[in-house]
Amino acid sequence: MMTTTGDSGSRQELTTELAALDRQLRDLSEQWEAVERTISEKIRRRRELIARQEETNEDHAEEINRLQSDVYALRDRLDQLRDSHLDFSALYRILQQGRT
């Protein structure tokens, strides 16, 4: 079977789109992991301050509240990342071509 110049151009376009989508997904994944690590660190730090506050009667309420607010903001960021709109049209076109 011979491929036409149009088919070759179409494949190159799909390859380029898929490479861009791959970069976007990798970037999204890296951002997600960074936010999750930061959340874990802030929760760990908050728990340490709560424990220290209970043991020593030191007042860490302001820092504890700030850390909790940070965690809420980071969870909102995860929601934003989850709701990211990526263009999967290249994948759809590949699936359509595979069916024909």
MODELLER restraints for C-alpha pairs under 7 A, 6 or more apart:
rsr = mdl.restraints
at = mdl.atoms
rsr.add(forms.Gaussian(group=physical.xy_distance, feature=features.Distance(at['CA:14:A'], at['CA:90:A']), mean=5.73, stdev=0.5))
rsr.add(forms.Gaussian(group=physical.xy_distance, feature=features.Distance(at['CA:17:A'], at['CA:90:A']), mean=6.15, stdev=0.5))
rsr.add(forms.Gaussian(group=physical.xy_distance, feature=features.Distance(at['CA:18:A'], at['CA:90:A']), mean=6.38, stdev=0.5))
rsr.add(forms.Gaussian(group=physical.xy_distance, feature=features.Distance(at['CA:28:A'], at['CA:81:A']), mean=6.92, stdev=0.5))
rsr.add(forms.Gaussian(group=physical.xy_distance, feature=features.Distance(at['CA:32:A'], at['CA:78:A']), mean=6.56, stdev=0.5))
rsr.add(forms.Gaussian(group=physical.xy_distance, feature=features.Distance(at['CA:32:A'], at['CA:81:A']), mean=6.97, stdev=0.5))
rsr.add(forms.Gaussian(group=physical.xy_distance, feature=features.Distance(at['CA:35:A'], at['CA:74:A']), mean=6.46, stdev=0.5))
rsr.add(forms.Gaussian(group=physical.xy_distance, feature=features.Distance(at['CA:39:A'], at['CA:71:A']), mean=5.66, stdev=0.5))
rsr.add(forms.Gaussian(group=physical.xy_distance, feature=features.Distance(at['CA:39:A'], at['CA:74:A']), mean=6.64, stdev=0.5))
rsr.add(forms.Gaussian(group=physical.xy_distance, feature=features.Distance(at['CA:42:A'], at['CA:67:A']), mean=5.99, stdev=0.5))
rsr.add(forms.Gaussian(group=physical.xy_distance, feature=features.Distance(at['CA:42:A'], at['CA:71:A']), mean=6.82, stdev=0.5))
rsr.add(forms.Gaussian(group=physical.xy_distance, feature=features.Distance(at['CA:46:A'], at['CA:64:A']), mean=5.46, stdev=0.5))
rsr.add(forms.Gaussian(group=physical.xy_distance, feature=features.Distance(at['CA:46:A'], at['CA:67:A']), mean=6.24, stdev=0.5))
rsr.add(forms.Gaussian(group=physical.xy_distance, feature=features.Distance(at['CA:49:A'], at['CA:60:A']), mean=6.43, stdev=0.5))
rsr.add(forms.Gaussian(group=physical.xy_distance, feature=features.Distance(at['CA:49:A'], at['CA:64:A']), mean=6.77, stdev=0.5))
rsr.add(forms.Gaussian(group=physical.xy_distance, feature=features.Distance(at['CA:53:A'], at['CA:59:A']), mean=6.02, stdev=0.5))
rsr.add(forms.Gaussian(group=physical.xy_distance, feature=features.Distance(at['CA:53:A'], at['CA:60:A']), mean=6.30, stdev=0.5))
